[in-house]
Amino acid sequence: MKNSSTSLLALALTAASLLPGCVPSKRYEDLKARQASTEQGKADAERQQRLAVAELKKATEEINQLHLDNKRLTEDSTQTGNALRRTRQLYSQLTDSYDKLLKNSDRELANKSSDYNKVAQDLARREAELGELDTSLKKNRAAMDKLNADLQTREARLAELEKALAEKDKAVNDLRASVANALRGFQGTDLQVKMKDGKVYVSLSEQLLFKTGSTKVDPKGQEALKQLAVALKAQPDVNVVVEGHTDNVPFSRPTAAMQDNWDLSVLRATEIARLLTTGGIPAARVTASGRSQYVPVAANDTPANKALNRRTEIILTPKLNELLKILDSNSTTPAAGK
């Protein structure tokens, strides 16, 4: 795309310097601005898609790790509880023994003083162990409570993200259905509506829109674009990118305003963008882009394949404002355990 912008600017400057009366400066500036807008729009859309997928993957991995930590702490707490119960049972037994010793006579107590001291020491040690176990159990319970809270927070955010993605997918499906319904009278080999990478693509053949080498849309193509504009006016949250494509046959009749396939693809995309805005779509939502021969859908080895490559693609992308808000919220929230 950067090569496209550079080539187009160079060609426009050359043409303007050689034939100042043929290419109005305003039209050149429009072409330059639309080419820059194309790059920014496509880069933003692709960055947003990558961010959504990466964040969803990251959130899922963190949830899985939290589940593993929760299971480990639960097992540790169970073992600690079992040890605590065994210690308390032994403590009870030792207390009983101690009480029995106290009931013996002085003589028996003297004879068994060594046993008493041993029991007393053992009892003190067990009491210390019991205190440590109680402290450990409280710490484990606090850690488990915090882990559960973090887990619930992560699960809520993951559910929110999945809901936003589902709503975005539904919006794209609804958009595709709306556009397909609006263009049902034109669909066939010359016009196709499909979904790809979370976007809706309306592909129009050269045969439907233009005569060979022309940048003016034929009446049948104008009618199709008018129907598309009507459908898109009801979709205010959809951005529109118009991409012009050619085959690899060199431009046969260069002029000062149009010297090669780059110029042809850009001017065709601009003409279609203009017709869409004339049909009621705000110009701020529409971007025109020329891709020349460099994004083919088939090998340029037969007349039929070359005809497939001579096309215009109108790419419809729903705005991702709500999804981006969720991603920004997740990126500014401290990770669990930090």
C-alpha positions in Angstrom: 0.0 0.0 0.0 2.9 2.3 0.8 4.3 1.6 -2.7 0.9 2.4 -4.2 0.7 5.8 -2.4 4.3 6.7 -3.4 3.8 5.7 -7.1 0.5 7.5 -7.3 2.0 10.7 -5.8 5.0 10.5 -8.1 2.8 10.1 -11.2 0.5 12.9 -10.1 3.4 15.3 -9.5 5.0 14.4 -12.9 1.7 14.8 -14.7 1.1 18.1 -12.9 4.5 19.5 -13.8 4.3 18.4 -17.5 0.7 19.3 -18.2 -0.5 21.8 -15.6 -3.9 22.2 -17.4 -4.7 18.5 -17.4 -4.7 17.6 -13.7 -6.4 20.0 -11.3 -4.4 20.4 -8.1 -7.5 19.9 -6.0 -8.1 16.5 -7.6 -4.5 15.5 -7.0 -4.8 16.5 -3.3 -8.0 14.5 -3.0 -6.3 11.4 -4.4 -3.4 11.9 -2.1 -5.7 12.3 1.0 -7.9 9.4 0.1 -4.8 7.1 -0.4 -3.5 8.1 3.1 -6.9 7.5 4.6 -7.0 4.1 3.1 -3.8 3.0 4.7 -4.9 4.3 8.1 -8.3 2.7 7.9 -7.1 -0.7 6.9 -4.3 -0.6 9.5 -6.7 0.3 12.3 -9.2 -2.4 11.4 -6.5 -5.1 11.2 -4.9 -3.9 14.5 -8.3 -4.0 16.2 -8.9 -7.6 14.9 -5.5 -8.8 16.1 -6.0 -7.1 19.5 -9.4 -8.8 20.0 -8.1 -12.2 19.2 -4.9 -11.8 21.2 -6.8 -10.6 24.3 -9.3 -13.4 24.1 -6.5 -15.9 23.9 -4.6 -14.3 26.8 -7.8 -14.1 29.0 -8.5 -17.8 28.3 -5.0 -18.9 29.3 -5.2 -16.9 32.5 -8.5 -18.4 33.4 -7.1 -21.9 32.9 -4.1 -21.1 35.1 -6.4 -19.7 37.8 -8.5 -23.0 37.7 -5.3 -25.0 38.2 -4.1 -22.8 41.1 -7.6 -23.0 42.7 -7.5 -26.9 42.5 -4.0 -27.0 44.0 -5.0 -24.7 47.0 -8.1 -26.8 47.6 -6.0 -30.0 47.7 -3.5 -28.3 50.1 -6.3 -27.1 52.3 -7.8 -30.7 52.5 -4.4 -32.2 53.4 -3.9 -29.5 56.1 -7.3 -30.1 57.5 -6.7 -33.8 57.7 -3.4 -33.2 59.5 -5.1 -30.8 61.9 -7.8 -33.4 62.8 -5.1 -36.1 63.4 -3.2 -33.7 65.7 -6.3 -32.7 67.6 -7.1 -36.4 68.1 -3.6 -37.1 69.4 -3.8 -34.0 71.6 -7.0 -35.4 73.1 -5.3 -38.7 73.7 -2.3 -37.0 75.3 -4.5 -34.9 77.5 -6.4 -38.0 78.7 -3.0 -39.6 79.6 -1.9 -36.5 81.4 -5.1 -36.4 83.4 -4.7 -40.1 84.3 -1.2 -39.4 85.6 -2.4 -36.6 87.7 -4.8 -39.0 89.5 -2.1 -41.4 90.5 -0.6 -41.3 93.9 2.5 -39.3 94.7 4.6 -42.5 94.7 3.4 -43.5 91.3 3.9 -39.9 90.1 7.5 -40.0 91.3 8.2 -43.3 89.7 6.9 -42.1 86.5 8.2 -38.6 86.6 10.4 -39.3 83.6 7.4 -40.5 81.6 5.5 -37.4 82.7 8.2 -35.1 81.5 8.3 -36.8 78.2 4.5 -36.6 77.8 4.6 -32.9 78.8 7.3 -32.2 76.2 5.4 -34.1 73.6 2.2 -32.3 74.5 4.0 -28.9 74.2 5.4 -29.9 70.8 2.0 -31.0 69.6 0.4 -27.8 70.8 3.0 -25.8 68.8 2.4 -27.9 65.7 -1.3 -27.4 66.1 -0.8 -23.6 66.2 1.3 -23.7 63.1 -1.3 -25.8 61.3 -4.0 -23.3 62.3 -1.9 -20.4 61.0 -1.2 -22.3 57.7 -4.8 -23.2 57.3 -5.9 -19.5 57.7 -3.3 -18.4 55.2 -4.5 -21.0 52.7 -8.1 -20.0 53.1 -7.3 -16.4 52.6 -5.3 -17.2 49.5 -8.1 -19.4 48.2 -10.7 -16.7 48.8 -8.6 -14.1 46.9 -8.0 -16.6 44.1 -11.7 -17.3 43.9 -12.4 -13.5 43.7 -9.8 -13.1 41.0 -11.2 -16.0 39.1 -14.8 -14.6 39.2 -13.5 -11.2 38.0 -11.6 -12.8 35.1 -14.5 -15.0 34.2 -16.8 -12.0 34.2 -14.5 -10.1 31.9 -14.1 -13.1 29.6 -17.8 -13.5 29.4 -18.1 -9.7 28.6 -15.4 -10.1 25.9 -17.1 -13.1 24.4 -20.4 -11.3 24.4 -18.9 -8.4 22.6 -17.3 -10.7 20.0 -20.6 -12.5 19.5 -22.4 -9.2 19.1 -19.8 -8.1 16.5 -20.2 -11.4 14.6 -24.0 -11.0 14.7 -23.6 -7.5 13.4 -21.4 -8.7 10.5 -23.9 -11.5 9.7 -26.8 -9.1 9.8 -24.9 -6.7 7.6 -24.1 -9.4 5.1 -27.8 -10.5 5.0 -29.0 -6.9 4.6 -26.5 -6.2 1.7 -27.3 -9.6 0.0 -31.0 -8.8 0.2 -30.5 -5.3 -1.2 -28.5 -6.7 -4.1 -30.4 -9.9 -4.7 -31.4 -8.8 -8.2 -27.7 -8.4 -9.2 -26.0 -11.4 -7.6 -24.3 -13.9 -9.9 -20.9 -14.1 -11.5 -20.7 -10.3 -11.8 -21.7 -9.5 -8.1 -20.9 -11.6 -5.0 -21.5 -10.9 -1.3 -19.3 -12.9 1.1 -17.8 -12.8 4.6 -14.0 -12.9 5.3 -12.0 -12.0 8.4 -15.0 -10.5 10.2 -15.9 -8.2 7.3 -18.4 -8.2 4.5 -17.0 -8.1 0.9 -19.1 -7.0 -2.0 -17.2 -8.0 -5.2 -18.3 -6.4 -8.4 -16.9 -7.4 -11.8 -15.6 -4.9 -14.3 -18.3 -6.1 -16.7 -21.0 -4.9 -14.3 -19.5 -1.5 -13.7 -17.2 -0.3 -16.4 -16.3 -0.5 -20.1 -12.7 -1.5 -20.8 -10.3 1.3 -19.7 -13.2 3.5 -18.6 -13.6 5.1 -15.1 -17.3 5.9 -15.5 -19.8 3.4 -14.1 -22.4 1.9 -16.5 -26.1 2.4 -15.7 -26.6 -1.2 -14.5 -23.6 -0.7 -12.1 -25.0 2.6 -10.9 -28.3 1.0 -10.1 -26.5 -1.7 -8.0 -24.5 0.9 -6.2 -27.7 2.9 -5.5 -29.3 -0.1 -3.9 -26.1 -0.7 -1.8 -26.1 2.9 -0.6 -29.7 2.6 0.5 -28.9 -0.5 2.6 -25.8 1.1 4.1 -27.6 4.3 5.1 -29.4 2.2 7.6 -26.1 0.9 9.0 -24.5 4.1 10.5 -21.8 2.1 12.4 -20.3 0.5 9.2 -17.1 1.8 7.6 -16.8 1.4 3.8 -13.6 0.8 1.9 -13.7 0.8 -1.9 -10.8 -1.1 -3.6 -10.2 -1.0 -7.3 -8.3 -4.0 -8.9 -7.0 -4.7 -12.4 -5.4 -7.5 -14.3 -1.7 -7.4 -15.3 -2.2 -6.2 -18.8 -0.4 -2.9 -19.2 -2.5 0.2 -19.7 -2.8 0.7 -23.5 -3.8 4.3 -23.8 -1.9 6.4 -21.2 -2.9 10.0 -20.7 -1.7 12.8 -18.5 -4.4 12.0 -15.9 -4.2 8.2 -16.2 -0.9 6.5 -17.1 -1.1 3.0 -15.8 -3.2 0.4 -13.9 -2.5 2.2 -10.6 -4.3 5.3 -11.9 -7.1 3.3 -13.4 -7.8 1.4 -10.2 -7.6 4.5 -8.0 -9.9 6.5 -10.3 -12.4 3.7 -10.5 -12.5 3.3 -6.7 -12.9 7.1 -6.4 -15.8 7.2 -8.8 -17.6 4.4 -7.0 -16.9 6.1 -3.6 -18.4 9.3 -5.1 -21.5 7.4 -6.2 -22.0 5.9 -2.8 -21.7 9.3 -1.1 -24.1 10.7 -3.6 -26.5 7.9 -2.6 -26.5 9.2 1.0 -23.5 7.6 2.7 -21.5 10.2 4.7 -18.2 10.8 3.0 -16.3 10.3 6.4 -17.4 6.7 6.3 -16.0 6.0 2.8 -12.4 5.4 1.8 -11.3 4.8 -1.8 -8.2 2.8 -2.6 -6.5 1.6 -5.8 -4.7 -1.8 -5.6 -3.8 -2.1 -9.4 -2.8 -5.6 -10.4 -1.1 -6.6 -7.1 -3.9 -8.3 -5.3 -5.3 -10.9 -7.8 -7.8 -13.5 -7.0 -6.7 -15.8 -9.8 -3.5 -16.2 -11.9 -3.4 -13.8 -14.8 -2.9 -16.7 -17.3 -6.2 -16.9 -19.1 -8.8 -14.4 -20.3 -11.3 -15.8 -17.8 -8.9 -15.4 -14.9 -8.0 -11.9 -16.0 -11.6 -11.0 -16.0 -11.9 -12.3 -12.4 -9.1 -10.0 -11.4 -10.7 -6.9 -13.1 -13.0 -6.1 -10.2 -14.0 -3.6 -7.5 -14.3 -4.8 -3.9 -16.4 -2.8 -1.4 -15.3 -3.9 2.1 -17.8 -3.2 4.9 -16.4 -3.2 8.5 -18.6 -2.7 11.6 -17.1 -0.3 14.1 -15.6 -2.1 17.2 -16.1 0.7 19.8 -17.7 -1.6 22.5 -15.1 -4.3 22.0 -12.2 -1.8 22.1 -13.6 -0.4 25.4 -13.5 -3.9 26.9 -9.9 -4.5 25.7 -8.8 -1.1 27.1 -10.4 -2.0 30.4 -8.6 -5.4 30.6 -5.3 -3.9 29.6 -5.5 -1.3 32.5 -6.5 -3.9 35.2 -3.7 -5.5 37.2 -3.3 -9.2 36.6 -4.5 -11.7 39.3 -2.0 -12.3 42.1 0.0 -9.0 41.5 
